[in-house]
Amino acid sequence: MPILRSRSSRVATLAAVTAAALLLSGCAAGSSDGAGSDSRTITFGIEGANLGSGHMDIHSTQLDVSSLVLRNSFDSLVAQKEDGTFAPWLAKSWEVSDDQLQYTFTLREDVTFHDGEPFNAEAVKANFDHVVDPETASAQAASLIGYAEEGGYYVDTQVVDEFTVQVNFSQPYAPFLQGVSLPQLGFYSPKVLAESADTLRAGGPDVTVGTGPFILTEYTPDQELVFEANPDYNWPAEGSEHTGTAASDRLVIRILPETSSRLGALTSGEVDVAADITPSMTEQVGDGFDTTTVELPGIPYSLYINEANGVFADPLVRQAFRIGFDLDTAIENIYFGQFDRAWSILAPTTPNSYDPSLEGSWPYDPDAAGALLDQAGWTERDSEGYRVKDGQRLSVQWIAWTPVADDKASLADVIQSDLRDIGFEVVRDVVEPAQYNELYGPRTFDLTDWGFSGPDADVLRSHLHTGGFQNASTVSKPEIDNLLDDAVATTDPAERESLYQQVQQWNNEQVLIVPLYVPSEITVASKAVEGLSFDLYGRASFYGATVSE
């Protein structure tokens, strides 16, 4: 792969995190060689295997790793604090109209993009116009801003004056501030949008151009990204413990898809910080390192059942499937007690939404699962012991994309084995992303899996609303659409909680999403790293981080 190099001489920094971000620091001496030998460079090992597959455009990507990496170059209008409130960032203040249909932001006047272009109201409009442009093919960012070709809430963005911008909605849209706190609604230089929009997905030093504290200066796809500190940066989010330019001159992000490779690079001193460490691997870290675990809000790691395809059209089969494998034992054995078994389609840490009454409501019960399958007519068995009805085997296809972490592979093995015992075949096809999309797009599969973090329960809208961009279950229920629409239209926390609990209870009855475990982002850092902090998603922020000598 060629190395993409910047023609700019500037250097870069990770965007500031919220005032209430968790702080991780250490005081032990750094390594005498490897990454730790230079206190002005900090090196970060990530999984990142799919980043190079067209996921460098912050406005079109749906990958968490893209947010993790690109946050280094992209700031937001506001920052979300740990208590769920918002602090000024690129917007120094904002007002919401009495009818909650207009958000008016007063912008900072001292912000510039990495290429020298000014950040102003025209830049905000250009970026939001880019998000909703059909050619951008945005899904997550468009959802965050409230846009949809049909049934959306976003109307447009209008320039009031040079540093005042107004965003308009057709109805109140409660999650909007949370959306504009995320990197997916960060800001490209208008010059880049005008001249290089067709290369944003590939990314590169002269394309990945934002206002953030780090400037991308080198990019070797599938291998490494090099950021250097933006010398002009002095606009972190209000309350940031670090101010001015980044604490380190250089941030190197190495893409190491295998967990064992990241851990090996960490313990050998080749990287200072490693992300996406599995619970089993944390036992192997040893002394000299700090481990930070942040339980993620949003949708737990789950199985998504496609009710419009095959045997899962029968709710009895869906119910039998859910209680036909021993999830408690699997989670305990695979994750060593570091991850909790999930009971609901929202994690307990999701504010103003989680329904604790669902805990314990669907324990493992193979006898009951068998009885449900009998009731559904799957009473005969073939020569391999699988259930049969009308000459058809009880079989579903589970599609997953590479790479698959060892822990998820182990969990899948347990699910397949337990279900086989009751005569239910699960065929798991692990495929490359392109092949996965060929199956996912037309929904020609029965089952797939992922987790989706987010500190607002509105993440359910993209998964369960008619036409939602992550609606793997092909759900189209007017009653659910109404609940989700009502939830985004109110800012009353109690009312939103009640609405989202109704959605959770509906899924518990209909079994379209089967939550498995509540994931945590596990990051391990050398004790020589100081000033490392974490956002609400558990993603490491390097704006104030250094490596001591």
BAGU-707801 format. One record per residue (C-alpha): residue number from 1; y, z, x; residue in three letters. Coordinates in steps of 0.02 Angstrom, whole numbers. Layout:
N
   num       yy       zz       xx   residuo
   NUM        Y        Z        X       ALA
...
REM end
This chain:
549
   num       yy       zz       xx   residuo
     1        0        0        0       MET
     2      174      -38       66       PRO
     3      295      104       92       ILE
     4      451       85      -14       LEU
     5      604      142       81       ARG
     6      778      179       20       SER
     7      931       87       84       ARG
     8     1030      242       41       SER
     9     1066      371      177       SER
    10     1075      515       55       ARG
    11      947      654       40       VAL
    12      870      738     -116       ALA
    13      828      903     -209       THR
    14      726      959     -356       LEU
    15      828      987     -513       ALA
    16      878     1165     -548       ALA
    17      769     1271     -661       VAL
    18      821     1392     -794       THR
    19      898     1560     -759       ALA
    20      745     1651     -820       ALA
    21      619     1553     -717       ALA
    22      486     1655     -631       LEU
    23      516     1688     -446       LEU
    24      381     1682     -314       LEU
    25      424     1732     -137       SER
    26      340     1794       20       GLY
    27      391     1859      190       CYS
    28      243     1821      302       ALA
    29      267     1704      450       ALA
    30      227     1520      424       GLY
    31       95     1418      512       SER
    32      127     1367      691       SER
    33       78     1188      651       ASP
    34       61     1072      501       GLY
    35      185     1075      358       ALA
    36      237     1255      389       GLY
    37      307     1218      562       SER
    38      471     1148      495       ASP
    39      570     1268      387       SER
    40      681     1127      326       ARG
    41      534     1028      256       THR
    42      421     1089      117       ILE
    43      261      998       72       THR
    44      178      999      -99       PHE
    45        2      941     -141       GLY
    46      -30      876     -317       ILE
    47     -170      789     -412       GLU
    48      -62      640     -462       GLY
    49     -201      509     -468       ALA
    50     -126      409     -612       ASN
    51       55      419     -558       LEU
    52       50      248     -474       GLY
    53      -20      162     -628       SER
    54      150      123     -701       GLY
    55      201      304     -736       HIS
    56      358      319     -631       MET
    57      477      283     -776       ASP
    58      530      451     -844       ILE
    59      577      371    -1011       HIS
    60      409      287    -1045       SER
    61      278      397     -962       THR
    62      176      526    -1056       GLN
    63       98      610     -903       LEU
    64      139      789     -858       ASP
    65      126      744     -674       VAL
    66      269      620     -696       SER
    67      379      761     -760       SER
    68      325      871     -616       LEU
    69      370      741     -485       VAL
    70      520      657     -564       LEU
    71      609      819     -608       ARG
    72      659      816     -425       ASN
    73      778      671     -460       SER
    74      823      694     -643       PHE
    75      933      828     -721       ASP
    76      952      866     -907       SER
    77     1096      900    -1025       LEU
    78     1037     1080    -1051       VAL
    79      908     1199     -980       ALA
    80      789     1303    -1084       GLN
    81      774     1485    -1036       LYS
    82      620     1594    -1047       GLU
    83      678     1672    -1210       ASP
    84      691     1499    -1290       GLY
    85      881     1489    -1288       THR
    86      977     1354    -1194       PHE
    87     1100     1355    -1050       ALA
    88     1227     1224     -995       PRO
    89     1176     1099     -861       TRP
    90     1249      923     -858       LEU
    91     1332      969    -1022       ALA
    92     1449     1115     -997       LYS
    93     1456     1150    -1184       SER
    94     1403     1079    -1352       TRP
    95     1438     1096    -1536       GLU
    96     1328     1064    -1687       VAL
    97     1407     1007    -1850       SER
    98     1392     1116    -2004       ASP
    99     1269      994    -2082       ASP
   100     1173      989    -1915       GLN
   101     1181      799    -1910       LEU
   102     1293      784    -1755       GLN
   103     1276      861    -1582       TYR
   104     1434      842    -1479       THR
   105     1417      873    -1291       PHE
   106     1560      904    -1171       THR
   107     1499      844    -1002       LEU
   108     1534      905     -826       ARG
   109     1661      795     -737       GLU
   110     1598      818     -559       ASP
   111     1424      739     -570       VAL
   112     1375      577     -484       THR
   113     1213      480     -474       PHE
   114     1123      456     -309       HIS
   115     1197      280     -294       ASP
   116     1375      344     -317       GLY
   117     1392      293     -500       GLU
   118     1483      422     -609       PRO
   119     1392      525     -738       PHE
   120     1489      516     -900       ASN
   121     1473      485    -1087       ALA
   122     1438      300    -1059       GLU
   123     1292      348     -946       ALA
   124     1219      463    -1079       VAL
   125     1233      326    -1210       LYS
   126     1154      196    -1094       ALA
   127     1006      309    -1062       ASN
   128      975      358    -1242       PHE
   129      993      175    -1292       ASP
   130      861      135    -1161       HIS
   131      743      268    -1230       VAL
   132      747      193    -1405       VAL
   133      746       11    -1349       ASP
   134      580      -66    -1407       PRO
   135      561     -151    -1237       GLU
   136      552       21    -1156       THR
   137      396       57    -1259       ALA
   138      441      240    -1253       SER
   139      327      360    -1345       ALA
   140      354      539    -1289       GLN
   141      538      523    -1244       ALA
   142      574      432    -1407       ALA
   143      483      569    -1503       SER
   144      582      703    -1412       LEU
   145      746      623    -1463       ILE
   146      684      607    -1642       GLY
   147      671      418    -1644       TYR
   148      540      315    -1735       ALA
   149      544      137    -1799       GLU
   150      503      207    -1970       GLU
   151      537      383    -2030       GLY
   152      636      439    -1877       GLY
   153      786      556    -1875       TYR
   154      888      488    -1729       TYR
   155     1029      370    -1779       VAL
   156     1131      332    -1623       ASP
   157     1236      398    -1480       THR
   158     1425      371    -1481       GLN
   159     1552      390    -1342       VAL
   160     1697      500    -1399       VAL
   161     1791      494    -1234       ASP
   162     1746      484    -1049       GLU
   163     1661      653    -1045       PHE
   164     1620      684    -1228       THR
   165     1469      609    -1315       VAL
   166     1403      628    -1493       GLN
   167     1221      610    -1545       VAL
   168     1193      575    -1730       ASN
   169     1045      608    -1844       PHE
   170     1000      559    -2021       SER
   171      936      736    -2058       GLN
   172      936      901    -1963       PRO
   173      823      892    -1811       TYR
   174      786     1066    -1744       ALA
   175      690     1020    -1585       PRO
   176      831      913    -1513       PHE
   177      900     1037    -1385       LEU
   178      725     1071    -1323       GLN
   179      700      884    -1305       GLY
   180      857      858    -1201       VAL
   181      806     1001    -1087       SER
   182      656      901    -1026       LEU
   183      649      772     -885       PRO
   184      587      638    -1006       GLN
   185      766      631    -1074       LEU
   186      844      636     -901       GLY
   187      968      507     -840       PHE
   188      955      351     -736       TYR
   189     1105      273     -651       SER
   190     1177      146     -775       PRO
   191     1176       19     -633       LYS
   192      988       39     -617       VAL
   193      963       19     -805       LEU
   194     1068     -139     -804       ALA
   195      990     -219     -650       GLU
   196      814     -148     -626       SER
   197      746      -95     -796       ALA
   198      592     -203     -770       ASP
   199      541     -105     -615       THR
   200      565       73     -679       LEU
   201      379       97     -713       ARG
   202      334       55     -533       ALA
   203      473      166     -466       GLY
   204      543      175     -292       GLY
   205      692      236     -191       PRO
   206      819      114     -263       ASP
   207      747      125     -439       VAL
   208      709      310     -465       THR
   209      894      352     -458       VAL
   210      957      503     -554       GLY
   211     1081      646     -528       THR
   212      954      774     -468       GLY
   213      956      878     -311       PRO
   214      824      770     -226       PHE
   215      837      584     -188       ILE
   216      677      484     -174       LEU
   217      684      400       -2       THR
   218      505      343       25       GLU
   219      363      306      -95       TYR
   220      185      256      -48       THR
   221       94      235     -215       PRO
   222      -61      344     -233       ASP
   223      -20      431      -68       GLN
   224      150      510      -44       GLU
   225      329      531     -105       LEU
   226      468      588       11       VAL
   227      627      665      -59       PHE
   228      780      717       40       GLU
   229      913      837      -17       ALA
   230     1062      763     -108       ASN
   231     1210      816        0       PRO
   232     1330      806     -148       ASP
   233     1228      913     -267       TYR
   234     1319     1062     -339       ASN
   235     1281     1061     -525       TRP
   236     1125     1165     -559       PRO
   237     1092     1240     -729       ALA
   238     1197     1390     -774       GLU
   239     1115     1548     -708       GLY
   240     1019     1464     -567       SER
   241      986     1587     -426       GLU
   242     1016     1448     -299       HIS
   243     1173     1341     -296       THR
   244     1238     1196     -192       GLY
   245     1121     1077     -103       THR
   246      935     1109      -98       ALA
   247      874     1251       10       ALA
   248      760     1131      106       SER
   249      815      966      180       ASP
   250      656      875      137       ARG
   251      520      884        4       LEU
   252      359      789       36       VAL
   253      238      769     -109       ILE
   254       63      720      -59       ARG
   255      -56      648     -189       ILE
   256     -227      729     -167       LEU
   257     -334      694     -321       PRO
   258     -477      812     -278       GLU
   259     -448      999     -301       THR
   260     -550     1035     -144       SER
   261     -436      918      -45       SER
   262     -280     1008     -106       ARG
   263     -354     1176      -65       LEU
   264     -411     1118      106       GLY
   265     -239     1048      144       ALA
   266     -161     1213       91       LEU
   267     -274     1325      195       THR
   268     -258     1211      348       SER
   269      -68     1214      338       GLY
   270      -50     1029      295       GLU
   271       39     1075      132       VAL
   272      138     1231       89       ASP
   273      108     1230      -98       VAL
   274      -34     1158     -203       ALA
   275      -37     1131     -393       ALA
   276     -177     1110     -519       ASP
   277     -294     1232     -432       ILE
   278     -446     1276     -538       THR
   279     -493     1458     -572       PRO
   280     -653     1441     -469       SER
   281     -554     1376     -321       MET
   282     -431     1522     -322       THR
   283     -574     1633     -265       GLU
   284     -582     1532     -104       GLN
   285     -399     1542      -56       VAL
   286     -407     1700       49       GLY
   287     -264     1802      123       ASP
   288      -94     1731      165       GLY
   289      -66     1648       -3       PHE
   290       11     1690     -171       ASP
   291      -62     1626     -334       THR
   292       47     1602     -488       THR
   293      -32     1574     -658       THR
   294       75     1524     -807       VAL
   295      -11     1512     -977       GLU
   296       51     1354    -1059       LEU
   297      127     1342    -1233       PRO
   298       89     1194    -1346       GLY
   299      -79     1118    -1389       ILE
   300     -227     1193    -1294       PRO
   301     -353     1083    -1205       TYR
   302     -439     1009    -1357       SER
   303     -559      881    -1426       LEU
   304     -482      753    -1543       TYR
   305     -598      691    -1680       ILE
   306     -568      517    -1749       ASN
   307     -605      535    -1933       GLU
   308     -580      349    -1964       ALA
   309     -726      297    -1854       ASN
   310     -911      327    -1882       GLY
   311     -999      488    -1931       VAL
   312     -845      598    -1912       PHE
   313     -779      529    -2076       ALA
   314     -889      664    -2156       ASP
   315     -804      836    -2148       PRO
   316     -975      920    -2147       LEU
   317    -1017      832    -1984       VAL
   318     -849      884    -1910       ARG
   319     -879     1065    -1959       GLN
   320    -1056     1063    -1888       ALA
   321     -994      986    -1726       PHE
   322     -864     1124    -1700       ARG
   323     -986     1269    -1716       ILE
   324    -1131     1181    -1632       GLY
   325    -1090     1229    -1452       PHE
   326    -1068     1398    -1368       ASP
   327     -886     1388    -1317       LEU
   328     -861     1573    -1277       ASP
   329     -999     1578    -1147       THR
   330     -946     1412    -1072       ALA
   331     -764     1465    -1050       ILE
   332     -816     1631     -973       GLU
   333     -939     1552     -851       ASN
   334     -832     1404     -800       ILE
   335     -660     1485     -793       TYR
   336     -706     1661     -736       PHE
   337     -600     1743     -870       GLY
   338     -438     1661     -811       GLN
   339     -424     1548     -964       PHE
   340     -439     1612    -1143       ASP
   341     -546     1527    -1274       ARG
   342     -433     1441    -1401       ALA
   343     -445     1468    -1589       TRP
   344     -296     1367    -1650       SER
   345     -212     1201    -1612       ILE
   346      -63     1297    -1545       LEU
   347      -70     1415    -1397       ALA
   348      -20     1597    -1423       PRO
   349      131     1576    -1308       THR
   350      208     1441    -1420       THR
   351      363     1525    -1495       PRO
   352      380     1553    -1682       ASN
   353      220     1465    -1731       SER
   354       50     1537    -1679       TYR
   355      -67     1596    -1817       ASP
   356     -172     1743    -1751       PRO
   357     -270     1752    -1914       SER
   358     -376     1606    -1854       LEU
   359     -449     1706    -1710       GLU
   360     -635     1728    -1735       GLY
   361     -640     1608    -1882       SER
   362     -767     1483    -1810       TRP
   363     -892     1567    -1693       PRO
   364    -1041     1477    -1618       TYR
   365    -1177     1465    -1750       ASP
   366    -1311     1332    -1718       PRO
   367    -1409     1381    -1874       ASP
   368    -1257     1356    -1986       ALA
   369    -1219     1193    -1895       ALA
   370    -1395     1132    -1931       GLY
   371    -1380     1179    -2113       ALA
   372    -1217     1081    -2128       LEU
   373    -1300      928    -2051       LEU
   374    -1446      946    -2170       ASP
   375    -1324      954    -2314       GLN
   376    -1241      796    -2250       ALA
   377    -1409      706    -2255       GLY
   378    -1453      707    -2070       TRP
   379    -1626      780    -2097       THR
   380    -1743      662    -2003       GLU
   381    -1771      656    -1815       ARG
   382    -1806      512    -1697       ASP
   383    -1925      511    -1548       SER
   384    -1794      593    -1437       GLU
   385    -1758      733    -1559       GLY
   386    -1591      669    -1623       TYR
   387    -1551      673    -1807       ARG
   388    -1562      512    -1905       VAL
   389    -1500      454    -2076       LYS
   390    -1531      282    -2151       ASP
   391    -1600      224    -1985       GLY
   392    -1441      275    -1891       GLN
   393    -1440      407    -1754       ARG
   394    -1314      549    -1766       LEU
   395    -1214      496    -1615       SER
   396    -1030      496    -1563       VAL
   397     -938      418    -1416       GLN
   398     -825      531    -1313       TRP
   399     -704      435    -1204       ILE
   400     -619      516    -1054       ALA
   401     -515      442     -914       TRP
   402     -537      461     -729       THR
   403     -520      567     -630       PRO
   404     -609      708     -721       VAL
   405     -593      881     -644       ALA
   406     -757      969     -604       ASP
   407     -722     1109     -727       ASP
   408     -694      988     -872       LYS
   409     -852      894     -824       ALA
   410     -949     1057     -828       SER
   411     -878     1102     -998       LEU
   412     -924      930    -1065       ALA
   413    -1102      953    -1001       ASP
   414    -1118     1117    -1099       VAL
   415    -1051     1037    -1257       ILE
   416    -1171      890    -1243       GLN
   417    -1320     1002    -1204       SER
   418    -1290     1125    -1346       ASP
   419    -1263      988    -1473       LEU
   420    -1419      898    -1415       ARG
   421    -1516     1056    -1460       ASP
   422    -1466     1034    -1642       ILE
   423    -1501      846    -1639       GLY
   424    -1321      787    -1615       PHE
   425    -1297      655    -1479       GLU
   426    -1133      648    -1383       VAL
   427    -1116      497    -1268       VAL
   428     -978      530    -1143       ARG
   429     -898      378    -1064       ASP
   430     -784      415     -916       VAL
   431     -681      259     -887       VAL
   432     -530      198     -789       GLU
   433     -361      215     -877       PRO
   434     -349       30     -921       ALA
   435     -519       30    -1004       GLN
   436     -479      194    -1090       TYR
   437     -323      117    -1167       ASN
   438     -424      -32    -1228       GLU
   439     -531       89    -1329       LEU
   440     -393      210    -1375       TYR
   441     -268       82    -1440       GLY
   442     -374       16    -1585       PRO
   443     -456      188    -1606       ARG
   444     -632      120    -1572       THR
   445     -700      288    -1517       PHE
   446     -757      450    -1598       ASP
   447     -693      584    -1482       LEU
   448     -571      609    -1340       THR
   449     -490      755    -1251       ASP
   450     -329      823    -1176       TRP
   451     -206      967    -1181       GLY
   452      -21      945    -1215       PHE
   453      101     1079    -1163       SER
   454      269     1108    -1245       GLY
   455      372     1262    -1291       PRO
   456      407     1196    -1467       ASP
   457      274     1178    -1601       ALA
   458      347     1007    -1640       ASP
   459      214      943    -1517       VAL
   460      102      939    -1671       LEU
   461      207      801    -1748       ARG
   462      154      671    -1620       SER
   463      -29      721    -1644       HIS
   464      -45      742    -1833       LEU
   465       99      647    -1915       HIS
   466       63      475    -1986       THR
   467      100      353    -1846       GLY
   468      118      491    -1715       GLY
   469      101      416    -1542       PHE
   470      -40      538    -1499       GLN
   471     -124      536    -1668       ASN
   472     -298      508    -1597       ALA
   473     -376      571    -1759       SER
   474     -288      433    -1860       THR
   475     -227      567    -1980       VAL
   476     -118      505    -2122       SER
   477      -94      646    -2246       LYS
   478       68      655    -2347       PRO
   479       53      844    -2362       GLU
   480       45      863    -2173       ILE
   481      187      739    -2146       ASP
   482      292      842    -2266       ASN
   483      255     1006    -2177       LEU
   484      297      932    -2006       LEU
   485      454      848    -2073       ASP
   486      512     1010    -2154       ASP
   487      481     1104    -1992       ALA
   488      597      993    -1891       VAL
   489      730     1000    -2026       ALA
   490      754     1189    -2020       THR
   491      818     1302    -1882       THR
   492      758     1461    -1969       ASP
   493      623     1533    -1852       PRO
   494      529     1620    -1993       ALA
   495      525     1464    -2101       GLU
   496      468     1356    -1955       ARG
   497      331     1482    -1914       GLU
   498      267     1479    -2092       SER
   499      263     1288    -2096       LEU
   500      172     1272    -1930       TYR
   501       47     1405    -1980       GLN
   502        6     1303    -2134       GLN
   503      -28     1153    -2021       VAL
   504     -143     1259    -1913       GLN
   505     -237     1323    -2065       GLN
   506     -257     1146    -2131       TRP
   507     -333     1088    -1967       ASN
   508     -447     1240    -1966       ASN
   509     -517     1181    -2132       GLU
   510     -521      994    -2097       GLN
   511     -571     1002    -1912       VAL
   512     -479      852    -1840       LEU
   513     -433      940    -1678       ILE
   514     -555     1062    -1596       VAL
   515     -459     1177    -1477       PRO
   516     -564     1232    -1327       LEU
   517     -462     1339    -1208       TYR
   518     -283     1388    -1173       VAL
   519     -243     1314    -1002       PRO
   520     -134     1390     -870       SER
   521      -45     1301     -731       GLU
   522     -113     1378     -571       ILE
   523       -9     1354     -414       THR
   524      -51     1425     -244       VAL
   525       78     1441     -106       ALA
   526       82     1503       72       SER
   527      166     1671       88       LYS
   528      287     1584      205       ALA
   529      362     1497       54       VAL
   530      517     1583      -15       GLU
   531      619     1546     -169       GLY
   532      487     1447     -262       LEU
   533      512     1458     -451       SER
   534      427     1394     -607       PHE
   535      483     1320     -771       ASP
   536      413     1360     -943       LEU
   537      273     1234     -914       TYR
   538      218     1320     -754       GLY
   539      282     1175     -649       ARG
   540      342     1221     -476       ALA
   541      526     1198     -439       SER
   542      582     1175     -259       PHE
   543      771     1176     -278       TYR
   544      787     1348     -198       GLY
   545      625     1345      -98       ALA
   546      605     1354       91       THR
   547      468     1389      217       VAL
   548      504     1532      336       SER
   549      472     1506      520       GLU
REM end
